[in-house]
Amino acid sequence: MIQLDDVLARAVDGALPLLTLDEFFPGNEEEGSLAPNQWGYGRPSLAEIADRLRSIESHDDVDWVRVQLHDETVEGSDLVLAEAVAVCTSLDTDELTDLADTEWLESDGVVDGYVVDNLVDAPAVPAGSRVLSIVWD
């Protein structure tokens, strides 16, 4: 898992970077770093969520998947916290909802666009695709 210092080094004027799945999930044992309100109440483990997101990322109609960081990921917090997961895709909202199985993820669903206002390191969105976000809470 990426270290907080590395995240903050990539931040620009308070805007946090989007993280790849490989930056956020491997070695991340802090279950509360994503959807803490659902952990212990049916939300799958981070490892299971990572597997599901990797499956989504490998889908033919998905260009990329990135973790959007919570604005509480700040110096002194010691934690890298996720707010949502961005998916660049040509799928529509219902198709991504089904592919992700948001009910199993204990997610609140899929919304258009990013859910964080300030971000950096966002990959390009190819023609015919758009960004959708899988959200919790």
Backbone as JSON Lines, residues from 0, in Angstrom:
{"i":0,"aa":"M","n":[0.84,-1.19,0.0],"ca":[0.0,0.0,0.0],"c":[0.88,1.24,0.0]}
{"i":1,"aa":"I","n":[0.44,2.22,-0.72],"ca":[1.17,3.48,-0.77],"c":[1.19,4.12,0.62]}
{"i":2,"aa":"Q","n":[2.28,4.74,0.93],"ca":[2.42,5.42,2.22],"c":[1.85,6.84,2.15]}
{"i":3,"aa":"L","n":[1.39,7.32,3.29],"ca":[0.8,8.65,3.36],"c":[1.76,9.72,2.83]}
{"i":4,"aa":"D","n":[3.03,9.62,3.18],"ca":[4.02,10.6,2.71],"c":[4.08,10.65,1.18]}
{"i":5,"aa":"D","n":[3.96,9.48,0.54],"ca":[3.98,9.43,-0.92],"c":[2.73,10.07,-1.52]}
{"i":6,"aa":"V","n":[1.59,9.86,-0.88],"ca":[0.35,10.49,-1.34],"c":[0.49,12.01,-1.23]}
{"i":7,"aa":"L","n":[0.94,12.47,-0.07],"ca":[1.04,13.91,0.15],"c":[2.07,14.55,-0.77]}
{"i":8,"aa":"A","n":[3.12,13.81,-1.14],"ca":[4.12,14.34,-2.07],"c":[3.54,14.55,-3.47]}
{"i":9,"aa":"R","n":[2.51,13.79,-3.8],"ca":[1.86,13.93,-5.12],"c":[0.7,14.93,-5.09]}
{"i":10,"aa":"A","n":[0.28,15.36,-3.9],"ca":[-0.83,16.31,-3.79],"c":[-0.4,17.66,-4.34]}
{"i":11,"aa":"V","n":[-1.38,18.38,-4.89],"ca":[-1.12,19.71,-5.44],"c":[-2.17,20.66,-4.88]}
{"i":12,"aa":"D","n":[-1.72,21.64,-4.08],"ca":[-2.63,22.63,-3.5],"c":[-3.84,21.99,-2.83]}
{"i":13,"aa":"G","n":[-3.61,20.93,-2.08],"ca":[-4.68,20.26,-1.36],"c":[-5.44,19.22,-2.16]}
{"i":14,"aa":"A","n":[-5.19,19.14,-3.46],"ca":[-5.85,18.14,-4.3],"c":[-5.07,16.83,-4.2]}
{"i":15,"aa":"L","n":[-5.78,15.77,-3.86],"ca":[-5.13,14.48,-3.65],"c":[-5.13,13.66,-4.94]}
{"i":16,"aa":"P","n":[-4.13,12.8,-5.11],"ca":[-4.06,12.0,-6.34],"c":[-5.08,10.86,-6.35]}
{"i":17,"aa":"L","n":[-5.51,10.51,-7.55],"ca":[-6.24,9.26,-7.71],"c":[-5.21,8.14,-7.61]}
{"i":18,"aa":"L","n":[-5.57,7.06,-6.97],"ca":[-4.65,5.95,-6.79],"c":[-5.08,4.75,-7.61]}
{"i":19,"aa":"T","n":[-4.11,4.03,-8.12],"ca":[-4.4,2.76,-8.78],"c":[-4.79,1.74,-7.73]}
{"i":20,"aa":"L","n":[-5.38,0.66,-8.19],"ca":[-5.72,-0.42,-7.26],"c":[-4.46,-0.98,-6.61]}
{"i":21,"aa":"D","n":[-3.38,-1.06,-7.38],"ca":[-2.11,-1.57,-6.84],"c":[-1.5,-0.63,-5.8]}
{"i":22,"aa":"E","n":[-1.81,0.63,-5.88],"ca":[-1.3,1.57,-4.87],"c":[-2.11,1.51,-3.59]}
{"i":23,"aa":"F","n":[-3.41,1.27,-3.69],"ca":[-4.27,1.33,-2.51],"c":[-4.43,0.0,-1.77]}
{"i":24,"aa":"F","n":[-4.61,-1.09,-2.5],"ca":[-5.03,-2.33,-1.85],"c":[-3.93,-3.27,-1.34]}
{"i":25,"aa":"P","n":[-2.92,-3.64,-2.12],"ca":[-1.94,-4.62,-1.62],"c":[-1.27,-4.14,-0.33]}
{"i":26,"aa":"G","n":[-1.33,-4.98,0.67],"ca":[-0.73,-4.64,1.96],"c":[-1.59,-3.76,2.84]}
{"i":27,"aa":"N","n":[-2.75,-3.35,2.36],"ca":[-3.65,-2.5,3.16],"c":[-4.47,-3.39,4.08]}
{"i":28,"aa":"E","n":[-4.17,-3.33,5.36],"ca":[-4.9,-4.12,6.35],"c":[-5.83,-3.26,7.2]}
{"i":29,"aa":"E","n":[-5.95,-1.99,6.83],"ca":[-6.82,-1.06,7.57],"c":[-8.22,-1.12,6.96]}
{"i":30,"aa":"E","n":[-9.05,-2.04,7.48],"ca":[-10.39,-2.24,6.92],"c":[-11.22,-0.96,6.92]}
{"i":31,"aa":"G","n":[-10.94,-0.07,7.85],"ca":[-11.67,1.19,7.92],"c":[-11.23,2.22,6.91]}
{"i":32,"aa":"S","n":[-10.3,1.88,6.04],"ca":[-9.83,2.85,5.05],"c":[-10.78,3.0,3.87]}
{"i":33,"aa":"L","n":[-11.79,2.15,3.77],"ca":[-12.82,2.24,2.74],"c":[-14.14,1.81,3.36]}
{"i":34,"aa":"A","n":[-15.14,2.65,3.26],"ca":[-16.49,2.36,3.77],"c":[-16.46,1.84,5.21]}
{"i":35,"aa":"P","n":[-15.88,2.63,6.13],"ca":[-15.78,2.15,7.51],"c":[-17.12,1.91,8.17]}
{"i":36,"aa":"N","n":[-18.15,2.63,7.76],"ca":[-19.46,2.46,8.37],"c":[-20.12,1.12,8.01]}
{"i":37,"aa":"Q","n":[-19.67,0.51,6.91],"ca":[-20.23,-0.78,6.5],"c":[-19.37,-1.96,6.96]}
{"i":38,"aa":"W","n":[-18.12,-1.69,7.37],"ca":[-17.27,-2.79,7.8],"c":[-17.82,-3.37,9.1]}
{"i":39,"aa":"G","n":[-17.97,-4.69,9.12],"ca":[-18.55,-5.36,10.28],"c":[-20.06,-5.47,10.19]}
{"i":40,"aa":"Y","n":[-20.63,-4.9,9.16],"ca":[-22.09,-4.94,8.97],"c":[-22.45,-5.5,7.59]}
{"i":41,"aa":"G","n":[-21.57,-6.34,7.06],"ca":[-21.87,-6.98,5.78],"c":[-20.95,-6.61,4.64]}
{"i":42,"aa":"R","n":[-20.19,-5.53,4.79],"ca":[-19.28,-5.14,3.72],"c":[-18.18,-6.19,3.59]}
{"i":43,"aa":"P","n":[-17.88,-6.61,2.35],"ca":[-16.78,-7.56,2.17],"c":[-15.45,-6.96,2.63]}
{"i":44,"aa":"S","n":[-14.47,-7.83,2.81],"ca":[-13.15,-7.37,3.21],"c":[-12.5,-6.57,2.09]}
{"i":45,"aa":"L","n":[-11.46,-5.81,2.43],"ca":[-10.73,-5.06,1.41],"c":[-10.18,-5.99,0.34]}
{"i":46,"aa":"A","n":[-9.7,-7.16,0.71],"ca":[-9.17,-8.11,-0.27],"c":[-10.26,-8.53,-1.25]}
{"i":47,"aa":"E","n":[-11.45,-8.78,-0.76],"ca":[-12.56,-9.16,-1.64],"c":[-12.97,-8.0,-2.54]}
{"i":48,"aa":"I","n":[-12.99,-6.8,-1.99],"ca":[-13.32,-5.62,-2.79],"c":[-12.27,-5.42,-3.87]}
{"i":49,"aa":"A","n":[-11.0,-5.57,-3.52],"ca":[-9.92,-5.43,-4.5],"c":[-10.1,-6.44,-5.63]}
{"i":50,"aa":"D","n":[-10.44,-7.67,-5.3],"ca":[-10.67,-8.69,-6.34],"c":[-11.81,-8.29,-7.26]}
{"i":51,"aa":"R","n":[-12.89,-7.77,-6.68],"ca":[-14.03,-7.36,-7.51],"c":[-13.64,-6.19,-8.41]}
{"i":52,"aa":"L","n":[-12.91,-5.22,-7.87],"ca":[-12.49,-4.07,-8.67],"c":[-11.51,-4.47,-9.77]}
{"i":53,"aa":"R","n":[-10.66,-5.43,-9.5],"ca":[-9.74,-5.92,-10.54],"c":[-10.52,-6.6,-11.66]}
{"i":54,"aa":"S","n":[-11.58,-7.3,-11.29],"ca":[-12.44,-7.92,-12.29],"c":[-13.11,-6.86,-13.16]}
{"i":55,"aa":"I","n":[-13.57,-5.8,-12.53],"ca":[-14.17,-4.68,-13.27],"c":[-13.13,-4.05,-14.18]}
{"i":56,"aa":"E","n":[-11.93,-3.83,-13.65],"ca":[-10.87,-3.19,-14.42],"c":[-10.5,-3.99,-15.67]}
{"i":57,"aa":"S","n":[-10.66,-5.31,-15.62],"ca":[-10.31,-6.16,-16.76],"c":[-11.43,-6.27,-17.79]}
{"i":58,"aa":"H","n":[-12.59,-5.72,-17.5],"ca":[-13.74,-5.78,-18.42],"c":[-13.42,-5.0,-19.69]}
{"i":59,"aa":"D","n":[-13.85,-5.53,-20.83],"ca":[-13.57,-4.9,-22.12],"c":[-14.07,-3.46,-22.24]}
{"i":60,"aa":"D","n":[-15.14,-3.14,-21.53],"ca":[-15.73,-1.8,-21.63],"c":[-15.25,-0.84,-20.54]}
{"i":61,"aa":"V","n":[-14.18,-1.22,-19.84],"ca":[-13.62,-0.38,-18.78],"c":[-12.21,0.03,-19.18]}
{"i":62,"aa":"D","n":[-11.96,1.34,-19.15],"ca":[-10.65,1.88,-19.51],"c":[-9.69,1.88,-18.33]}
{"i":63,"aa":"W","n":[-10.17,2.28,-17.15],"ca":[-9.34,2.29,-15.95],"c":[-10.23,2.4,-14.7]}
{"i":64,"aa":"V","n":[-9.63,2.06,-13.56],"ca":[-10.28,2.15,-12.26],"c":[-9.3,2.82,-11.31]}
{"i":65,"aa":"R","n":[-9.77,3.79,-10.54],"ca":[-8.91,4.5,-9.59],"c":[-9.67,4.73,-8.28]}
{"i":66,"aa":"V","n":[-8.91,4.78,-7.2],"ca":[-9.45,5.06,-5.87],"c":[-9.39,6.56,-5.64]}
{"i":67,"aa":"Q","n":[-10.55,7.14,-5.29],"ca":[-10.64,8.55,-4.95],"c":[-10.44,8.69,-3.44]}
{"i":68,"aa":"L","n":[-9.53,9.55,-3.05],"ca":[-9.19,9.67,-1.64],"c":[-10.09,10.66,-0.91]}
{"i":69,"aa":"H","n":[-10.34,10.34,0.34],"ca":[-11.13,11.18,1.23],"c":[-10.29,12.38,1.63]}
{"i":70,"aa":"D","n":[-10.92,13.52,1.8],"ca":[-10.17,14.73,2.17],"c":[-9.6,14.67,3.58]}
{"i":71,"aa":"E","n":[-9.93,13.63,4.36],"ca":[-9.32,13.45,5.67],"c":[-7.96,12.74,5.58]}
{"i":72,"aa":"T","n":[-7.54,12.43,4.34],"ca":[-6.19,11.9,4.13],"c":[-5.25,13.09,4.15]}
{"i":73,"aa":"V","n":[-4.8,13.43,5.32],"ca":[-3.97,14.62,5.49],"c":[-2.79,14.31,6.4]}
{"i":74,"aa":"E","n":[-1.81,15.17,6.35],"ca":[-0.64,15.01,7.2],"c":[-1.08,14.94,8.66]}
{"i":75,"aa":"G","n":[-0.53,13.98,9.36],"ca":[-0.89,13.81,10.76],"c":[-1.96,12.76,10.99]}
{"i":76,"aa":"S","n":[-2.64,12.34,9.93],"ca":[-3.7,11.34,10.11],"c":[-3.15,9.93,10.14]}
{"i":77,"aa":"D","n":[-2.01,9.7,9.47],"ca":[-1.36,8.38,9.37],"c":[-2.13,7.38,8.52]}
{"i":78,"aa":"L","n":[-3.28,7.77,7.97],"ca":[-4.07,6.84,7.17],"c":[-4.33,7.4,5.78]}
{"i":79,"aa":"V","n":[-4.35,6.49,4.81],"ca":[-4.79,6.82,3.46],"c":[-6.22,6.31,3.37]}
{"i":80,"aa":"L","n":[-7.16,7.23,3.25],"ca":[-8.58,6.9,3.31],"c":[-9.27,7.09,1.96]}
{"i":81,"aa":"A","n":[-10.07,6.12,1.58],"ca":[-10.79,6.2,0.31],"c":[-12.16,6.8,0.5]}
{"i":82,"aa":"E","n":[-12.58,7.59,-0.49],"ca":[-13.92,8.16,-0.51],"c":[-14.83,7.37,-1.43]}
{"i":83,"aa":"A","n":[-14.31,6.96,-2.59],"ca":[-15.1,6.27,-3.61],"c":[-14.13,5.65,-4.6]}
{"i":84,"aa":"V","n":[-14.68,4.92,-5.56],"ca":[-13.88,4.32,-6.62],"c":[-14.39,4.83,-7.96]}
{"i":85,"aa":"A","n":[-13.49,5.45,-8.73],"ca":[-13.83,5.97,-10.05],"c":[-13.6,4.89,-11.1]}
{"i":86,"aa":"V","n":[-14.54,4.76,-12.02],"ca":[-14.43,3.8,-13.11],"c":[-14.65,4.55,-14.41]}
{"i":87,"aa":"C","n":[-13.66,4.53,-15.28],"ca":[-13.79,5.14,-16.6],"c":[-14.29,4.04,-17.54]}
{"i":88,"aa":"T","n":[-15.45,4.25,-18.12],"ca":[-16.1,3.16,-18.84],"c":[-17.08,3.67,-19.9]}
{"i":89,"aa":"S","n":[-17.4,2.8,-20.83],"ca":[-18.47,3.08,-21.78],"c":[-19.77,2.41,-21.32]}
{"i":90,"aa":"L","n":[-19.73,1.69,-20.2],"ca":[-20.94,1.09,-19.64],"c":[-21.86,2.18,-19.11]}
{"i":91,"aa":"D","n":[-23.16,1.89,-19.07],"ca":[-24.06,2.85,-18.43],"c":[-24.12,2.53,-16.94]}
{"i":92,"aa":"T","n":[-24.77,3.39,-16.2],"ca":[-24.82,3.28,-14.74],"c":[-25.36,1.93,-14.29]}
{"i":93,"aa":"D","n":[-26.46,1.49,-14.89],"ca":[-27.05,0.21,-14.49],"c":[-26.13,-0.96,-14.8]}
{"i":94,"aa":"E","n":[-25.44,-0.91,-15.93],"ca":[-24.53,-2.0,-16.28],"c":[-23.37,-2.07,-15.29]}
{"i":95,"aa":"L","n":[-22.82,-0.93,-14.9],"ca":[-21.73,-0.93,-13.92],"c":[-22.24,-1.37,-12.55]}
{"i":96,"aa":"T","n":[-23.44,-0.95,-12.2],"ca":[-24.05,-1.36,-10.93],"c":[-24.13,-2.88,-10.86]}
{"i":97,"aa":"D","n":[-24.58,-3.5,-11.95],"ca":[-24.69,-4.96,-12.01],"c":[-23.31,-5.61,-12.0]}
{"i":98,"aa":"L","n":[-22.38,-5.09,-12.8],"ca":[-21.04,-5.66,-12.88],"c":[-20.34,-5.61,-11.52]}
{"i":99,"aa":"A","n":[-20.48,-4.49,-10.83],"ca":[-19.85,-4.33,-9.51],"c":[-20.58,-5.12,-8.44]}
{"i":100,"aa":"D","n":[-21.87,-5.38,-8.67],"ca":[-22.75,-5.98,-7.66],"c":[-22.7,-5.12,-6.4]}
{"i":101,"aa":"T","n":[-23.21,-3.89,-6.56],"ca":[-23.14,-2.92,-5.48],"c":[-23.86,-3.39,-4.21]}
{"i":102,"aa":"E","n":[-24.84,-4.26,-4.37],"ca":[-25.51,-4.79,-3.18],"c":[-24.53,-5.64,-2.37]}
{"i":103,"aa":"W","n":[-23.78,-6.51,-3.04],"ca":[-22.77,-7.33,-2.37],"c":[-21.68,-6.46,-1.76]}
{"i":104,"aa":"L","n":[-21.29,-5.39,-2.46],"ca":[-20.27,-4.48,-1.95],"c":[-20.75,-3.64,-0.77]}
{"i":105,"aa":"E","n":[-22.06,-3.71,-0.47],"ca":[-22.65,-2.84,0.54],"c":[-22.46,-1.37,0.16]}
{"i":106,"aa":"S","n":[-22.47,-1.13,-1.15],"ca":[-22.29,0.21,-1.69],"c":[-23.64,0.91,-1.78]}
{"i":107,"aa":"D","n":[-23.58,2.23,-1.8],"ca":[-24.8,3.01,-1.99],"c":[-25.11,3.21,-3.46]}
{"i":108,"aa":"G","n":[-24.3,2.62,-4.32],"ca":[-24.6,2.66,-5.74],"c":[-23.52,3.31,-6.58]}
{"i":109,"aa":"V","n":[-23.92,3.67,-7.79],"ca":[-23.04,4.27,-8.78],"c":[-23.6,5.63,-9.16]}
{"i":110,"aa":"V","n":[-22.72,6.64,-9.2],"ca":[-23.13,7.99,-9.58],"c":[-22.26,8.48,-10.73]}
{"i":111,"aa":"D","n":[-22.76,9.46,-11.45],"ca":[-21.99,10.06,-12.54],"c":[-20.86,10.92,-12.02]}
{"i":112,"aa":"G","n":[-19.71,10.83,-12.65],"ca":[-18.58,11.69,-12.35],"c":[-17.81,11.27,-11.12]}
{"i":113,"aa":"Y","n":[-16.86,12.13,-10.78],"ca":[-16.08,11.95,-9.55],"c":[-16.89,12.47,-8.37]}
{"i":114,"aa":"V","n":[-16.61,11.95,-7.17],"ca":[-17.29,12.47,-5.99],"c":[-16.41,13.4,-5.18]}
{"i":115,"aa":"V","n":[-15.12,13.45,-5.5],"ca":[-14.23,14.41,-4.85],"c":[-14.04,15.59,-5.79]}
{"i":116,"aa":"D","n":[-13.97,16.78,-5.21],"ca":[-13.87,17.99,-6.02],"c":[-12.46,18.27,-6.52]}
{"i":117,"aa":"N","n":[-11.48,18.03,-5.68],"ca":[-10.1,18.35,-6.01],"c":[-9.28,17.08,-6.12]}
{"i":118,"aa":"L","n":[-8.77,16.81,-7.31],"ca":[-7.95,15.63,-7.5],"c":[-6.89,15.89,-8.55]}
{"i":119,"aa":"V","n":[-5.82,15.11,-8.49],"ca":[-4.75,15.15,-9.48],"c":[-4.45,13.72,-9.91]}
{"i":120,"aa":"D","n":[-3.64,13.6,-10.95],"ca":[-3.24,12.3,-11.49],"c":[-4.42,11.54,-12.09]}
{"i":121,"aa":"A","n":[-5.38,12.27,-12.64],"ca":[-6.52,11.62,-13.29],"c":[-6.13,11.24,-14.72]}
{"i":122,"aa":"P","n":[-6.25,9.97,-15.07],"ca":[-5.97,9.57,-16.45],"c":[-6.97,10.21,-17.41]}
{"i":123,"aa":"A","n":[-6.6,10.25,-18.67],"ca":[-7.5,10.77,-19.7],"c":[-8.73,9.88,-19.82]}
{"i":124,"aa":"V","n":[-9.82,10.51,-20.22],"ca":[-11.06,9.79,-20.47],"c":[-11.21,9.68,-21.99]}
{"i":125,"aa":"P","n":[-11.09,8.47,-22.53],"ca":[-11.18,8.31,-23.98],"c":[-12.57,8.66,-24.53]}
{"i":126,"aa":"A","n":[-12.6,9.02,-25.79],"ca":[-13.88,9.3,-26.46],"c":[-14.79,8.09,-26.31]}
{"i":127,"aa":"G","n":[-16.05,8.35,-26.01],"ca":[-17.03,7.29,-25.85],"c":[-17.13,6.74,-24.44]}
{"i":128,"aa":"S","n":[-16.26,7.22,-23.55],"ca":[-16.27,6.77,-22.16],"c":[-16.59,7.95,-21.25]}
{"i":129,"aa":"R","n":[-16.85,7.63,-20.0],"ca":[-17.09,8.65,-18.98],"c":[-16.69,8.08,-17.64]}
{"i":130,"aa":"V","n":[-16.64,8.93,-16.64],"ca":[-16.3,8.49,-15.3],"c":[-17.58,8.3,-14.49]}
{"i":131,"aa":"L","n":[-17.68,7.14,-13.88],"ca":[-18.72,6.83,-12.92],"c":[-18.03,6.49,-11.6]}
{"i":132,"aa":"S","n":[-18.71,6.72,-10.5],"ca":[-18.12,6.42,-9.19],"c":[-18.97,5.45,-8.41]}
{"i":133,"aa":"I","n":[-18.31,4.43,-7.86],"ca":[-18.95,3.54,-6.9],"c":[-18.78,4.19,-5.54]}
{"i":134,"aa":"V","n":[-19.9,4.39,-4.84],"ca":[-19.86,5.17,-3.6],"c":[-20.39,4.36,-2.41]}
{"i":135,"aa":"W","n":[-19.88,4.72,-1.26],"ca":[-20.37,4.19,0.01],"c":[-20.7,5.4,0.86]}
{"i":136,"aa":"D","n":[-21.86,5.33,1.55],"ca":[-22.25,6.4,2.47],"c":[-22.68,7.61,1.72]}
